[in-house]
């Protein structure tokens, strides 16, 4: 005589089915996780590519990008597209430095870019000045990585911004116990045996405009030099020139997104860059980069000018003697 299917039996079978489904899902998740780890280790932890702002999506979809592979004795500088803002990543064999990170809305893409690039630690973070298009999402970046030291300008209390994003950055530094240093003109950081970073400005503490408190820094790798300028305007530039400071550079991060209120003729005559990169948003309301600035760059012999609006992310790799450039748009075209 057949047994009747009781409610208890049905419930037990349903529970067993749920357990099997859960176990199968766990196994599938473990397999996918393992495959992902292998994929990352094999493809993306070797400095051999330039990721785009959308590469986190490509990453999970299995997409690959053309390779850019610096060697151990090379240095790479990534100019990361954050729209109408600034963000640069310096990578040497021993050190990672992040300069600014754009608006708060850019934080997730910057964090994704860094992780996708294999960055686990930021030895130095430079917050050039407290405007949102440079440090808006910095607190999120600080919370997402092991950070050695944050370098920032000392802003007088009477003009220090009371903005939420600036406050969040300072609170994150304190909460996380990150070392904080005020920028000191003339101080040089040794990044490895072939690479140094010198703080050029700000030189004084009595500027009225926050832009002129921007940390200006000069990276030297072998015979190659890069100048990072934040939003430093003509007054800061004049102070640098009056103090006879060497600002000559092969690569210039053009100041203040190509504003005509910065990048003076006299200053660019001293820099004389071969390559210029401008962090700027498409169709921005400021008219950046200004036509006059582009003309000034051309007049000092700069025949390679890139913008993040037109070229996306830009990477410049130094072998200590020569430079090579690759852009996100070139990769897409390829």
C-alpha positions in Angstrom: 0.0 0.0 0.0 1.5 3.3 -1.1 2.4 5.8 1.6 0.5 9.1 1.6 2.6 12.3 0.9 2.4 14.1 4.2 2.8 17.9 4.6 6.0 17.2 6.6 7.5 15.2 3.7 6.7 17.9 1.2 8.2 20.5 3.5 11.4 18.4 3.9 11.7 18.0 0.2 11.3 21.7 -0.4 13.9 22.5 2.2 16.2 20.0 0.6 15.7 21.6 -2.8 16.5 25.0 -1.4 19.7 23.7 0.2 20.8 22.2 -3.0 20.1 25.4 -4.9 22.0 27.4 -2.3 24.9 25.0 -2.5 25.0 25.1 -6.3 25.0 28.9 -6.2 27.8 28.9 -3.6 29.9 26.6 -5.9 29.2 28.7 -8.9 30.2 31.9 -7.0 33.4 30.2 -5.8 34.3 29.2 -9.4 33.6 32.7 -10.7 35.6 34.3 -7.9 38.5 32.0 -8.6 38.3 32.7 -12.3 38.2 36.4 -11.6 41.3 36.3 -9.4 43.2 34.3 -12.0 42.1 36.7 -14.7 43.2 39.8 -12.6 46.6 38.2 -11.8 47.3 37.2 -15.3 46.1 40.3 -17.1 45.9 43.3 -15.0 48.5 43.3 -12.2 51.5 43.9 -14.5 51.3 47.5 -15.5 50.6 46.5 -19.0 47.6 48.5 -20.0 45.9 51.9 -19.8 42.3 51.4 -18.4 39.5 53.8 -19.5 36.9 55.3 -17.2 34.5 52.5 -18.3 37.0 49.7 -17.9 35.4 48.4 -14.7 32.5 47.4 -16.9 34.8 45.9 -19.5 36.7 44.1 -16.8 33.7 42.2 -15.5 32.7 41.6 -19.1 36.1 40.1 -20.0 37.1 42.9 -22.3 40.8 43.6 -22.9 42.7 46.7 -23.9 45.9 47.1 -25.9 48.9 46.8 -23.7 51.2 49.5 -22.4 53.9 47.8 -20.4 56.4 49.9 -18.5 59.5 48.0 -17.4 60.8 48.0 -13.9 63.1 50.9 -14.6 60.4 53.0 -16.1 57.9 55.5 -14.6 54.3 56.0 -15.8 52.1 59.1 -15.3 48.4 58.6 -15.9 46.2 61.7 -16.6 42.8 60.3 -15.6 39.7 61.7 -17.2 37.4 63.2 -14.5 35.7 65.7 -16.7 36.1 69.3 -15.7 38.6 68.4 -13.0 42.1 67.1 -12.3 43.5 63.6 -11.4 46.9 62.2 -12.0 48.5 58.9 -11.0 52.3 58.5 -10.8 53.6 55.0 -10.8 57.2 53.9 -10.4 58.5 50.4 -9.5 58.5 51.3 -5.8 55.9 54.1 -5.4 52.3 55.2 -6.2 51.3 58.8 -6.0 47.8 60.2 -6.6 47.4 63.9 -7.3 43.8 65.1 -6.9 40.8 63.0 -7.8 38.1 65.2 -9.3 34.6 65.8 -8.0 32.8 63.5 -5.5 30.8 62.0 -8.4 34.2 60.9 -9.9 35.4 59.0 -6.8 34.0 55.6 -7.7 35.5 55.7 -11.2 38.9 56.8 -9.9 38.8 54.1 -7.2 37.9 51.6 -9.9 40.7 52.8 -12.2 43.2 52.4 -9.4 42.1 49.0 -8.4 41.9 47.9 -12.1 45.5 49.1 -12.5 46.6 46.9 -9.6 47.1 49.7 -7.1 46.8 48.5 -3.5 48.7 51.3 -1.7 49.1 55.0 -2.3 52.4 56.0 -0.8 51.6 59.7 -1.2 48.4 61.6 -2.0 48.6 65.2 -3.0 45.5 67.3 -2.6 46.7 70.4 -4.5 44.0 72.8 -3.1 40.5 72.6 -1.6 38.3 73.0 -4.6 35.7 70.3 -5.3 36.9 69.6 -8.9 40.2 68.5 -7.3 39.4 66.9 -4.0 35.6 66.4 -4.0 35.8 62.7 -3.7 39.2 62.5 -1.9 37.6 61.2 1.4 36.3 58.2 -0.5 39.7 57.4 -2.1 41.4 57.7 1.3 38.9 55.2 2.8 39.5 52.8 -0.1 43.3 52.3 0.0 46.2 52.0 2.3 47.6 55.5 2.3 51.0 56.6 3.5 51.0 60.4 3.6 48.7 63.1 2.4 50.4 66.3 1.3 48.3 69.5 1.2 48.8 73.2 1.3 48.4 75.1 4.6 45.4 77.3 4.1 44.9 80.3 6.4 41.8 80.0 8.6 40.2 83.2 7.3 40.0 81.8 3.7 39.8 78.1 4.4 36.6 76.7 2.9 33.8 75.4 5.1 32.6 73.0 2.4 31.4 69.5 3.2 33.9 67.7 0.9 36.9 69.6 2.4 35.7 68.7 5.9 35.1 65.1 4.9 38.7 64.8 3.6 40.2 66.3 6.8 38.0 64.0 8.9 39.0 60.9 6.9 42.7 61.8 7.3 42.3 62.0 11.1 40.0 59.0 11.5 42.2 56.7 9.4 45.4 57.9 11.2 47.0 58.9 7.9 50.2 61.0 8.1 49.5 64.6 7.0 52.2 67.0 5.8 51.8 70.6 4.7 53.5 71.3 1.4 57.0 72.8 1.8 58.5 74.5 -1.2 62.0 73.1 -1.9 61.3 69.7 -0.2 62.2 66.7 -2.3 60.8 63.2 -2.0 63.0 60.3 -3.2 60.6 57.8 -4.9 63.3 55.3 -6.0 67.0 55.4 -7.0 66.1 57.1 -10.3 63.0 59.2 -9.4 62.4 62.3 -7.3 59.4 64.6 -6.6 60.2 68.2 -5.6 57.6 70.6 -4.2 57.8 73.9 -6.0 54.9 75.9 -4.6 53.0 77.5 -2.9 55.8 79.9 -1.8 53.8 82.2 0.5 50.8 82.0 2.8 49.2 85.4 2.1 47.4 84.7 -1.2 43.8 85.8 -1.5 42.7 83.2 -4.0 42.7 79.5 -3.1 44.0 78.6 -6.6 47.3 80.2 -5.8 47.8 77.9 -2.8 47.9 75.0 -5.3 50.7 72.5 -4.7 53.0 72.7 -7.7 55.4 69.7 -8.0 58.2 68.6 -10.4 58.8 64.9 -11.0 62.2 63.9 -12.3 62.8 60.4 -13.7 66.3 60.1 -15.2 66.6 62.9 -17.8 62.8 63.4 -18.0 60.7 65.9 -16.1 57.0 66.4 -15.5 55.5 69.6 -13.9 52.2 69.3 -12.0 50.5 72.6 -11.4 47.0 72.2 -9.9 45.1 75.5 -10.5 48.1 77.8 -9.8 47.4 81.1 -11.4 49.6 83.9 -12.7 50.5 85.3 -9.3 51.9 82.0 -8.1 53.7 81.6 -11.4 55.2 85.1 -10.9 56.4 84.2 -7.4 58.1 81.1 -8.8 59.8 83.0 -11.5 60.9 85.8 -9.1 62.6 83.1 -6.9 64.5 81.7 -9.8 63.1 78.2 -9.4 63.7 75.7 -12.2 60.4 74.8 -13.7 61.6 73.4 -17.0 59.8 70.3 -17.9 59.3 67.8 -20.8 55.7 67.3 -19.8 53.4 70.0 -18.4 50.0 69.4 -16.7 48.6 72.7 -17.9 47.4 74.8 -15.0 43.7 75.5 -14.2 42.3 73.4 -17.1 43.9 75.7 -19.6 42.6 79.0 -18.2 44.1 82.2 -19.6 44.4 83.5 -16.0 47.2 81.0 -15.6 49.9 79.7 -18.0 51.4 83.1 -18.6 53.8 83.7 -21.5 56.7 84.3 -19.2 56.1 81.2 -17.2 55.7 78.9 -20.3 58.9 80.4 -21.7 60.7 78.9 -18.6 58.8 75.6 -18.7 59.1 75.0 -22.5 57.3 71.6 -22.5 57.4 69.2 -25.4 54.1 67.7 -24.3 51.2 69.3 -22.5 48.1 67.6 -21.0 44.9 69.5 -20.0 42.3 68.0 -17.7 39.1 69.5 -19.0 35.4 68.6 -19.5 33.7 68.5 -22.9 31.8 71.6 -23.8 32.5 73.2 -20.4 31.0 76.6 -19.7 34.4 78.2 -19.0 35.7 78.0 -22.5 38.7 75.8 -21.3 41.2 75.3 -22.7 41.5 79.0 -23.8 42.6 79.6 -27.3 45.2 82.0 -26.1 46.8 79.4 -23.9 47.0 76.9 -26.8 48.7 79.7 -28.8 51.2 80.4 -26.0 52.0 76.7 -25.8 52.6 76.5 -29.6 54.8 79.7 -29.4 57.2 77.9 -26.9 57.5 74.9 -29.2 55.0 72.5 -27.6 53.7 70.5 -30.5 51.9 67.7 -28.6 48.8 68.9 -26.7 46.3 66.4 -25.2 43.1 67.0 -23.5 41.1 64.5 -21.4 38.0 65.8 -23.2 39.2 64.7 -26.6 41.7 61.9 -25.7 40.2 60.4 -22.6 42.8 58.9 -20.2 46.4 59.7 -21.2 49.5 57.8 -20.1 53.0 59.0 -20.6 55.8 56.5 -19.9 59.4 57.5 -19.2 62.4 55.2 -19.6 64.6 57.9 -18.2 65.8 59.1 -21.6 62.7 59.2 -23.8 58.9 59.4 -23.5 56.1 57.5 -25.1 52.4 58.5 -25.1 49.3 56.5 -25.4 45.7 57.7 -25.1 42.4 56.0 -24.4 41.0 57.2 -27.7 43.9 55.6 -29.6 43.1 52.3 -27.9 39.4 52.5 -28.8 40.3 53.3 -32.4 42.7 50.3 -32.4 
